[in-house]
Amino acid sequence: MTLSELLDTDMTTLARMARSGFDWWLRELEELLPAGLVRGRSLTAWHRYEHGAVIAASRAGADALVIPGELCLVRTLTLPRLPQADLAAMITLDADRIMPVPADSVVLGIRTLGQADDTGLLRVQVGALPIARAREIAAAAREAGIIPAQLGPLDAAGERLDFDLAPAMRAAGLLPPRAAVARFWWAVVAVLVLINIGTAVLRNQQQVGRLQALVAAQAPALDAVRRIEDRVLGNARLVSALNARRAAHQPLRLMAKVSGALPRRAWVQRFEWDGKSLRLSGYAAPGVNVVSALKASGLFASVRASRSEALAETGTGRPFDLVLSPWAEDGA
C-alpha cells in the first residue's frame, strides 16, 4: 500500500488493519512463551460435541469444544520452521494439494509436533473438517450457549487438542470473534513487557551516568597521581642513567691506573676528567718522558700535548700538560 492509498483509506479499514497487526503481534509474543504457560494448550475441562449436540462441561470456565476425531481428515507434513501464523497461511494456500477435497469445502487446523530431523524442519499435523459439518457444530454450540475459544479432537494422551479448528471457523464466520477480555489482558502483558524493557534501559543509563560522574569526580586526583608517577619514573630513569655512567666511568679507578702508569719522578698538579677525555698537568724530573710512559701503558688510544695553558719551568722539573682521549676499556 502506497502513502497516498493509506491517506485515502477510511477509518474503519484503518481500524481493521490496526487490529490485524495487533493480533499478529500477540501471536508472535505467544510463540515466544513456553508451551505450558500459554492458556488453552493444556486442557483440564472441555465441552463435547456428540450426536449433533453440544454437552457442556461440568466445570466452569472451560472454553474448549472437543469433537470426535473421525469427523476430520488428518495428515502429517514436514515443513520449514516458521511461526504458527505463517505455517497456517502456507498450508491454507496449498490446501488443494494437501487434502483430497477442495480447499473451499473444509476448514483447516494445524499443530506443530516438533523437529523432524537435523535439518531443522518441522513435523506439522494438519486437520480438515468439512465446512458443512463445521456449520452444524457451530449451530449446536450456539444452541447450548457456548462460544468455544478452541475446537478440535483430543490427542491420544487426552490432554490437549490434536489441532485447533476454531481460528479457521472464526475466519469463515462460523464462530463469533473472541471476547475482547483476552485481548485486553494480552495488551496489558505487552505494555508491562515494554515498561520493563524501558525501565531496564533507564536504569542502565542512570548507572552509566553515575559511573561517569564518579570518573569525573576522581579526575583531579587521578591527574595528581599521574604527575607524581611521571616524576617518580623520571627520577628513576635519571638515577639509573647516573648509576650506569658511574659504573662505566669510575674516577678513582682511573686515577689509580694513571698513577700506576706515571713514572716515579713525575707528579700531577692538575687532574681534570669530564667523562670523555682526561687532562693531566704537572712536573717531571729532568730526563723523565711522561708521554712515552703513558703511551707505553696501553691505557689510552691517544696522548697529546695541550697548548691551552703554559706552565713555568722550575728548577726541580719540567712541566707537562697532556690530553688523553679516549682511554682504553681497561682504563675506564
Long-range contacts (C-beta under 8 A, 24 or more apart in sequence): 22-183, 22-187, 23-183, 24-85, 25-190, 26-183, 26-186, 26-190, 27-83, 27-84, 27-85, 28-83, 28-85, 29-186, 29-189, 29-190, 29-193, 30-84, 31-83, 31-84, 39-182, 40-64, 40-149, 40-150, 41-160, 42-159, 42-160, 43-154, 43-159, 43-160, 43-161, 46-154, 47-141, 47-144, 47-146, 47-148, 49-137, 49-140, 49-141, 52-136, 52-140, 53-140, 53-143, 53-144, 54-137, 54-140, 54-141, 54-143, 54-144, 54-146, 55-144, 56-144, 56-146, 63-147, 63-148, 63-149, 63-150, 64-148, 64-149, 64-150, 64-151, 64-161, 65-137, 65-141, 65-146, 65-148, 65-150, 65-151, 65-166, 66-152, 66-153, 66-154, 66-161, 67-129, 67-137, 67-151, 67-152, 67-153, 68-153, 69-153, 69-154, 69-162, 71-129, 71-130, 71-133, 71-153, 72-127, 72-128, 72-129, 72-152, 72-153, 72-163, 72-165, 73-99, 73-100, 73-101, 73-106, 73-127, 73-128, 73-129, 74-125, 74-126, 74-127, 74-128, 74-162, 74-163, 75-99, 75-125, 75-126, 76-113, 76-123, 76-124, 76-125, 76-126, 77-123, 77-124, 77-125, 77-126, 78-116, 78-121, 78-122, 78-123, 78-124, 79-121, 79-122, 79-124, 80-120, 80-121, 80-122, 81-115, 81-120, 81-121, 81-122, 82-122, 84-110, 84-112, 87-112, 87-122, 87-124, 88-167, 91-124, 91-126, 92-168, 95-128, 98-126, 99-126, 99-128, 101-128, 101-130, 104-131, 105-130, 105-131, 105-132, 106-130, 106-131, 107-131, 107-134, 107-165, 107-168, 107-169, 107-172, 107-174, 108-165, 108-168, 109-152, 109-163, 109-164, 109-165, 109-166, 109-167, 109-168, 110-163, 110-164, 111-161, 111-162, 111-163, 111-164, 125-162, 125-163, 126-163, 127-152, 127-153, 127-162, 127-163, 127-165, 129-165, 131-172, 131-174, 134-165, 134-169, 134-172, 134-174, 135-174, 138-169, 138-174, 138-175, 141-175, 147-175, 147-176, 147-179, 148-175, 149-178, 149-182, 151-175, 245-275, 248-332, 249-275, 249-332, 250-332, 253-332, 254-278, 254-327, 254-331, 254-332, 257-297, 257-299, 257-330, 257-331, 258-294, 258-299, 258-331, 260-297, 261-293, 261-294, 261-297, 261-299, 262-290, 262-293, 262-294, 263-288, 263-289, 263-290, 263-293, 265-317, 266-290, 266-293, 266-317, 266-320, 269-311, 276-325, 276-326, 277-323, 277-324, 277-325, 277-326, 278-323, 278-324, 278-325, 278-327, 279-306, 279-321, 279-322, 279-323, 279-324, 280-320, 280-321, 280-322, 280-324, 281-306, 281-309, 281-311, 281-319, 281-320, 281-321, 281-322, 282-319, 282-320, 283-311, 283-314, 283-316, 283-317, 283-318, 283-319, 283-320, 284-317, 284-318, 284-320, 285-316, 285-317, 285-318, 286-317, 286-318, 288-317, 290-320, 290-322, 291-320, 291-322, 294-322, 294-324, 298-328, 298-330, 299-324, 299-327, 299-328, 299-330, 299-331, 300-324, 300-325, 300-326, 300-327, 300-328, 300-331, 301-325, 301-326, 301-327, 301-328, 302-326
